[in-house]
Amino acid sequence: MNQVDLEELVMGIIVNAGMARSLSMEALHAAKKGNFVEAQEKLDFARSAANEAHAVQTTLIEQDQGEGKVKMTLVLVHAQDHLMTSMLCRELVEEMIQLYKRLA
């Protein structure tokens, strides 16, 4: 895999993970206002974006095969960080929305 291909894949992780995080926060704000339908829709879109990012990550893992075939760069580490924090954000938002529902 050449550097340009790697950078495009990495940007796919960053963009989709960032979208997943943003949508998760939008879902939380909707739930805070009592709009649970909108909150669920946002979470569904967040999950879809996260799945896209995860698919790219899986592609990179498969290409690397645990042998260091994929060049480790700072931007790749950054992408992994974005993916993991967006996944955690969505999970926590889902729990918080359940609390808002109980309070409503």
BARORO-831148 format. One record per residue (C-alpha): residue number from 1; z, x, y; residue in three letters. Coordinates in pm, 1 decimal. Layout:
<dolos>
NUM Z X Y ala;
...
</dolos>
This chain:
<dolos>
1 0.0 0.0 0.0 met;
2 -94.2 142.0 336.6 asn;
3 129.5 141.4 643.5 gln;
4 -58.0 -142.8 816.2 val;
5 -19.3 -371.7 513.4 asp;
6 349.6 -286.3 488.8 leu;
7 406.1 -358.1 857.3 glu;
8 231.9 -695.6 828.0 glu;
9 448.8 -792.2 531.3 leu;
10 764.0 -677.9 707.1 val;
11 673.8 -877.3 1017.0 met;
12 632.8 -1180.0 789.2 gly;
13 994.0 -1139.3 682.3 ile;
14 1117.6 -1099.2 1038.9 ile;
15 923.8 -1393.8 1179.9 val;
16 1013.4 -1635.7 900.1 asn;
17 1376.3 -1526.2 879.4 ala;
18 1410.6 -1564.0 1255.6 gly;
19 1256.9 -1909.4 1237.7 met;
20 1495.9 -2006.2 958.0 ala;
21 1795.3 -1895.4 1162.4 arg;
22 1677.1 -2075.3 1476.0 ser;
23 1609.3 -2396.1 1285.6 leu;
24 1951.1 -2376.6 1120.6 ser;
25 2117.0 -2355.2 1459.8 met;
26 1906.0 -2644.7 1586.1 glu;
27 2024.1 -2842.8 1284.4 ala;
28 2384.5 -2766.4 1371.7 leu;
29 2333.8 -2879.7 1732.2 his;
30 2173.5 -3203.8 1611.1 ala;
31 2464.5 -3269.6 1375.4 ala;
32 2710.7 -3197.6 1653.8 lys;
33 2546.9 -3484.1 1844.5 lys;
34 2570.2 -3708.2 1536.2 gly;
35 2197.0 -3697.3 1459.5 asn;
36 2220.5 -3619.5 1089.5 phe;
37 1863.9 -3720.5 1007.3 val;
38 1726.8 -3467.1 1254.5 glu;
39 1976.6 -3210.6 1128.1 ala;
40 1851.2 -3252.3 770.9 gln;
41 1490.3 -3224.7 882.3 glu;
42 1569.1 -2898.9 1063.3 lys;
43 1749.2 -2766.4 756.1 leu;
44 1450.7 -2854.0 538.8 asp;
45 1219.9 -2660.1 771.4 phe;
46 1470.4 -2373.7 779.8 ala;
47 1473.5 -2359.6 400.8 arg;
48 1093.9 -2354.6 394.9 ser;
49 1079.5 -2064.1 642.8 ala;
50 1345.5 -1877.3 446.4 ala;
51 1147.1 -1929.4 127.2 asn;
52 841.8 -1776.3 296.6 glu;
53 1045.0 -1471.5 401.1 ala;
54 1196.2 -1443.7 54.9 his;
55 851.1 -1458.2 -104.9 ala;
56 743.7 -1158.8 103.7 val;
57 1061.1 -975.6 7.4 gln;
58 990.0 -1047.6 -358.9 thr;
59 637.0 -909.7 -319.4 thr;
60 776.0 -587.4 -175.7 leu;
61 1032.7 -557.1 -454.3 ile;
62 764.6 -610.3 -717.2 glu;
63 539.5 -348.3 -557.3 gln;
64 824.3 -98.7 -537.6 asp;
65 929.4 -147.7 -900.9 gln;
66 1254.2 37.6 -829.7 gly;
67 1061.7 362.5 -800.5 glu;
68 1049.6 412.6 -424.0 gly;
69 682.5 316.6 -398.3 lys;
70 742.3 115.4 -79.8 val;
71 820.9 339.6 215.9 lys;
72 1165.5 262.3 353.6 met;
73 1147.3 228.3 730.2 thr;
74 1388.1 118.2 998.0 leu;
75 1181.1 -195.7 1056.6 val;
76 1203.6 -282.0 684.7 leu;
77 1581.7 -246.5 699.3 val;
78 1576.5 -462.8 1012.5 his;
79 1372.2 -726.4 828.9 ala;
80 1617.3 -729.2 537.9 gln;
81 1902.8 -770.0 784.9 asp;
82 1728.0 -1065.5 948.0 his;
83 1667.8 -1228.8 610.7 leu;
84 2023.9 -1191.8 489.9 met;
85 2181.3 -1313.1 814.7 thr;
86 1946.6 -1611.6 830.4 ser;
87 2036.7 -1706.7 474.1 met;
88 2407.1 -1682.3 552.5 leu;
89 2358.3 -1878.0 873.7 cys;
90 2183.2 -2162.0 693.2 arg;
91 2451.5 -2178.5 424.1 glu;
92 2730.1 -2192.5 680.7 leu;
93 2545.4 -2450.5 890.3 val;
94 2501.8 -2669.9 583.5 glu;
95 2877.9 -2659.6 525.7 glu;
96 2951.7 -2730.4 892.0 met;
97 2717.2 -3028.6 891.5 ile;
98 2909.0 -3170.5 595.5 gln;
99 3226.3 -3139.1 802.5 leu;
100 3062.4 -3318.2 1095.8 tyr;
101 2958.3 -3596.7 859.2 lys;
102 3315.0 -3634.6 734.3 arg;
103 3441.9 -3658.0 1090.2 leu;
104 3180.6 -3913.2 1194.7 ala;
</dolos>
